[in-house]
């Protein structure tokens, strides 16, 4: 039987979906400049990289600050979910991200949306976080990684760019693909979400 580090054992590659957003200046420049610079660093975490255009979207929740610049990337990676998240946090820190205020202005926000069809830590925990009231969402932060992102299906600023790079990705819990999720959004969820370039 081949050993784990044997040349005969092929590493498992998974498709990672990563959302990027910023609405505050960083050492790298404006939110758009920061996203472009961050995309280069995120691309180094995998292969077969696809990048959406940059999109503009109103700050969420309304009134927390200037409009966001958003994008989504898809890449293949051999990293596990926790390792990939740690690398994304490292990139955020290099762009001056400080986690002080829930839903506050951000110099860079990187969200691991999904890793193939993994549901982490389990369906019960995922369902709990998906079903939180908006008030609880503003107060509570999970102490572990929840995949897929429990509210990706509700966010136009995620689904619009995601539809450019992974329209066929299917949610492992609901079974809907990205295009179906985007098209099912209420009109208000896509108001003001538009390509920047």
The 8 nearest C-alpha neighbors of each residue, nearest first, counted from 0:
[[1, 2, 3, 7, 5, 8, 4, 6],
 [2, 0, 5, 7, 3, 8, 4, 6],
 [1, 3, 5, 4, 0, 8, 7, 6],
 [2, 4, 5, 8, 1, 6, 7, 9],
 [5, 3, 2, 6, 8, 1, 7, 9],
 [4, 6, 2, 7, 3, 8, 1, 9],
 [7, 5, 8, 4, 9, 1, 2, 3],
 [8, 6, 5, 9, 1, 2, 4, 3],
 [9, 7, 6, 5, 3, 10, 1, 4],
 [8, 10, 7, 11, 6, 5, 12, 3],
 [11, 9, 12, 77, 8, 3, 4, 78],
 [10, 12, 77, 9, 13, 76, 78, 8],
 [13, 11, 77, 76, 75, 10, 14, 78],
 [12, 14, 75, 76, 115, 15, 114, 77],
 [13, 15, 75, 115, 114, 74, 76, 16],
 [16, 14, 114, 74, 73, 113, 75, 13],
 [15, 17, 73, 113, 112, 72, 111, 114],
 [16, 18, 111, 72, 112, 110, 71, 15],
 [19, 17, 71, 110, 109, 70, 72, 111],
 [20, 18, 109, 70, 69, 108, 71, 110],
 [19, 21, 69, 108, 68, 107, 67, 70],
 [22, 20, 107, 30, 106, 105, 67, 68],
 [21, 23, 67, 30, 105, 65, 104, 66],
 [24, 22, 106, 105, 21, 30, 104, 25],
 [23, 25, 29, 106, 30, 28, 22, 26],
 [24, 26, 106, 27, 28, 94, 95, 23],
 [25, 27, 28, 94, 24, 95, 33, 29],
 [26, 28, 25, 33, 32, 94, 29, 36],
 [29, 27, 25, 32, 26, 24, 33, 30],
 [28, 30, 24, 32, 31, 33, 25, 23],
 [29, 31, 33, 21, 32, 22, 24, 23],
 [32, 30, 34, 33, 29, 68, 35, 53],
 [33, 31, 29, 35, 34, 28, 30, 36],
 [34, 32, 30, 36, 27, 31, 35, 28],
 [33, 35, 37, 31, 36, 32, 38, 30],
 [34, 36, 38, 32, 33, 37, 31, 39],
 [35, 37, 33, 34, 39, 38, 32, 40],
 [38, 36, 34, 40, 39, 35, 33, 41],
 [39, 37, 41, 35, 40, 36, 42, 34],
 [38, 40, 42, 37, 36, 41, 43, 35],
 [41, 39, 37, 43, 42, 38, 36, 90],
 [40, 42, 38, 43, 44, 39, 37, 87],
 [43, 41, 39, 44, 40, 45, 38, 48],
 [42, 44, 41, 40, 45, 39, 46, 38],
 [45, 43, 42, 41, 76, 46, 40, 83],
 [44, 46, 76, 75, 43, 74, 42, 47],
 [45, 47, 75, 48, 74, 76, 42, 44],
 [48, 46, 74, 75, 49, 45, 73, 42],
 [47, 49, 74, 46, 73, 42, 50, 72],
 [50, 48, 73, 72, 164, 74, 47, 51],
 [51, 49, 72, 71, 164, 73, 52, 48],
 [52, 50, 71, 160, 70, 163, 164, 72],
 [51, 53, 70, 54, 50, 194, 196, 160],
 [52, 54, 70, 195, 69, 194, 196, 51],
 [53, 55, 194, 195, 69, 193, 68, 70],
 [54, 56, 68, 193, 195, 192, 67, 194],
 [57, 55, 192, 67, 191, 66, 156, 58],
 [58, 56, 66, 67, 191, 59, 61, 55],
 [57, 59, 66, 61, 67, 60, 64, 65],
 [60, 58, 61, 57, 63, 102, 62, 64],
 [59, 61, 58, 63, 62, 102, 57, 64],
 [62, 60, 59, 58, 63, 57, 64, 66],
 [61, 63, 64, 60, 58, 59, 65, 57],
 [64, 62, 61, 103, 58, 60, 59, 104],
 [63, 65, 62, 104, 58, 66, 22, 103],
 [66, 64, 22, 58, 67, 63, 57, 23],
 [65, 67, 57, 58, 56, 22, 64, 55],
 [68, 66, 22, 56, 21, 55, 58, 57],
 [67, 69, 55, 21, 20, 54, 31, 30],
 [70, 68, 20, 54, 19, 53, 67, 55],
 [69, 71, 53, 19, 51, 160, 18, 54],
 [72, 70, 18, 51, 161, 17, 160, 19],
 [71, 73, 50, 17, 49, 16, 51, 18],
 [74, 72, 16, 49, 15, 48, 17, 50],
 [75, 73, 48, 15, 47, 46, 14, 45],
 [74, 76, 14, 46, 45, 13, 12, 47],
 [75, 77, 45, 12, 78, 13, 74, 14],
 [76, 78, 12, 11, 10, 13, 79, 75],
 [79, 77, 76, 83, 82, 80, 12, 13],
 [78, 80, 82, 81, 83, 77, 76, 114],
 [79, 81, 83, 82, 84, 78, 114, 144],
 [82, 80, 84, 83, 79, 85, 144, 78],
 [83, 81, 85, 79, 84, 80, 78, 86],
 [82, 84, 86, 80, 85, 81, 78, 79],
 [85, 83, 87, 81, 86, 82, 80, 88],
 [86, 84, 88, 82, 87, 83, 81, 89],
 [87, 85, 89, 83, 88, 84, 82, 90],
 [86, 88, 84, 90, 89, 85, 109, 91],
 [89, 87, 91, 85, 86, 90, 92, 84],
 [90, 88, 86, 92, 87, 91, 85, 93],
 [89, 91, 87, 93, 88, 92, 86, 94],
 [92, 90, 88, 94, 96, 93, 89, 107],
 [93, 91, 96, 95, 89, 94, 90, 88],
 [94, 92, 90, 91, 95, 89, 96, 26],
 [95, 93, 91, 92, 25, 96, 26, 107],
 [94, 96, 92, 93, 25, 106, 97, 91],
 [97, 95, 92, 91, 106, 94, 107, 105],
 [98, 96, 99, 95, 92, 105, 106, 91],
 [97, 99, 100, 96, 101, 103, 105, 102],
 [100, 98, 97, 101, 103, 96, 102, 104],
 [101, 99, 103, 98, 102, 104, 97, 105],
 [100, 102, 103, 137, 99, 138, 98, 140],
 [103, 101, 100, 104, 59, 60, 137, 63],
 [102, 104, 100, 101, 63, 105, 64, 99],
 [105, 103, 22, 23, 64, 102, 63, 106],
 [106, 104, 107, 21, 23, 22, 108, 103],
 [105, 107, 23, 25, 21, 24, 96, 22],
 [108, 106, 21, 105, 91, 20, 96, 94],
 [107, 109, 20, 19, 21, 105, 110, 91],
 [110, 108, 19, 18, 87, 107, 20, 111],
 [111, 109, 18, 17, 112, 108, 19, 87],
 [110, 112, 17, 113, 16, 18, 84, 109],
 [113, 111, 148, 16, 17, 147, 110, 18],
 [114, 112, 147, 16, 146, 15, 111, 115],
 [113, 115, 15, 14, 117, 116, 13, 16],
 [116, 114, 14, 13, 117, 113, 15, 16],
 [115, 117, 171, 114, 118, 170, 113, 147],
 [118, 116, 115, 114, 119, 146, 147, 113],
 [117, 119, 146, 121, 147, 120, 122, 116],
 [120, 118, 121, 146, 145, 117, 125, 144],
 [119, 121, 145, 118, 124, 125, 144, 122],
 [122, 120, 119, 124, 123, 118, 125, 145],
 [121, 123, 125, 124, 126, 118, 119, 120],
 [122, 124, 126, 125, 121, 127, 120, 128],
 [125, 123, 127, 126, 122, 121, 128, 120],
 [124, 126, 122, 128, 127, 123, 145, 129],
 [127, 125, 129, 123, 124, 128, 122, 130],
 [126, 128, 124, 130, 125, 129, 123, 131],
 [129, 127, 125, 131, 130, 126, 149, 124],
 [128, 130, 149, 126, 127, 131, 150, 125],
 [129, 131, 127, 128, 126, 132, 149, 125],
 [132, 130, 128, 129, 135, 136, 133, 127],
 [131, 133, 135, 134, 136, 130, 137, 129],
 [134, 132, 136, 135, 137, 131, 138, 130],
 [135, 133, 137, 132, 136, 138, 131, 139],
 [134, 136, 138, 132, 137, 133, 139, 131],
 [137, 135, 133, 134, 138, 139, 131, 132],
 [136, 138, 134, 135, 139, 133, 101, 102],
 [139, 137, 135, 136, 134, 140, 101, 133],
 [140, 138, 136, 135, 137, 141, 101, 134],
 [139, 141, 142, 138, 136, 137, 101, 143],
 [142, 140, 143, 139, 144, 145, 128, 124],
 [141, 143, 140, 144, 145, 139, 120, 124],
 [144, 142, 141, 145, 120, 140, 119, 81],
 [143, 145, 146, 119, 142, 141, 120, 81],
 [144, 146, 119, 148, 125, 147, 120, 143],
 [147, 145, 119, 148, 118, 113, 144, 117],
 [146, 148, 113, 112, 149, 118, 145, 117],
 [147, 149, 112, 146, 151, 150, 145, 113],
 [150, 148, 129, 147, 151, 128, 125, 146],
 [151, 149, 152, 153, 148, 129, 154, 128],
 [150, 152, 153, 148, 154, 149, 157, 112],
 [151, 153, 150, 154, 180, 158, 181, 149],
 [154, 152, 150, 151, 155, 184, 188, 180],
 [155, 153, 157, 156, 151, 152, 158, 188],
 [154, 156, 189, 158, 188, 157, 159, 153],
 [155, 157, 154, 159, 158, 192, 56, 69],
 [158, 156, 155, 154, 159, 160, 161, 151],
 [157, 159, 161, 155, 181, 160, 162, 156],
 [158, 160, 162, 161, 155, 157, 156, 181],
 [161, 159, 163, 162, 51, 158, 71, 70],
 [162, 160, 158, 163, 164, 159, 71, 165],
 [161, 163, 166, 160, 159, 165, 164, 158],
 [164, 162, 161, 160, 51, 165, 166, 159],
 [163, 165, 161, 162, 51, 49, 166, 50],
 [164, 166, 167, 162, 168, 161, 163, 177],
 [167, 165, 162, 177, 178, 168, 164, 163],
 [166, 168, 165, 176, 169, 177, 178, 162],
 [169, 167, 176, 165, 166, 177, 170, 175],
 [168, 170, 176, 175, 174, 171, 167, 177],
 [169, 171, 174, 175, 172, 173, 176, 168],
 [172, 170, 116, 174, 173, 169, 118, 117],
 [171, 173, 170, 174, 118, 122, 175, 116],
 [174, 172, 175, 170, 171, 169, 176, 152],
 [175, 173, 170, 171, 169, 172, 176, 168],
 [176, 174, 169, 170, 173, 179, 180, 177],
 [175, 177, 169, 179, 168, 167, 178, 170],
 [178, 176, 166, 180, 179, 162, 168, 181],
 [179, 177, 181, 166, 180, 176, 162, 182],
 [178, 180, 182, 176, 177, 181, 175, 183],
 [179, 181, 177, 183, 178, 182, 152, 176],
 [182, 180, 178, 183, 179, 184, 158, 177],
 [181, 183, 179, 180, 184, 178, 185, 177],
 [184, 182, 180, 181, 179, 185, 178, 186],
 [185, 183, 181, 182, 188, 186, 180, 153],
 [184, 186, 187, 188, 183, 189, 182, 181],
 [185, 187, 188, 189, 184, 190, 183, 182],
 [186, 188, 190, 189, 185, 184, 191, 155],
 [189, 187, 155, 186, 185, 190, 184, 154],
 [188, 190, 155, 192, 187, 186, 191, 156],
 [191, 189, 187, 192, 188, 186, 56, 57],
 [190, 192, 56, 193, 57, 189, 55, 188],
 [193, 191, 56, 189, 190, 55, 156, 54],
 [192, 194, 55, 54, 191, 195, 56, 189],
 [195, 193, 54, 196, 53, 55, 52, 192],
 [194, 196, 54, 53, 55, 193, 52, 68],
 [195, 194, 53, 52, 54, 193, 55, 31]]
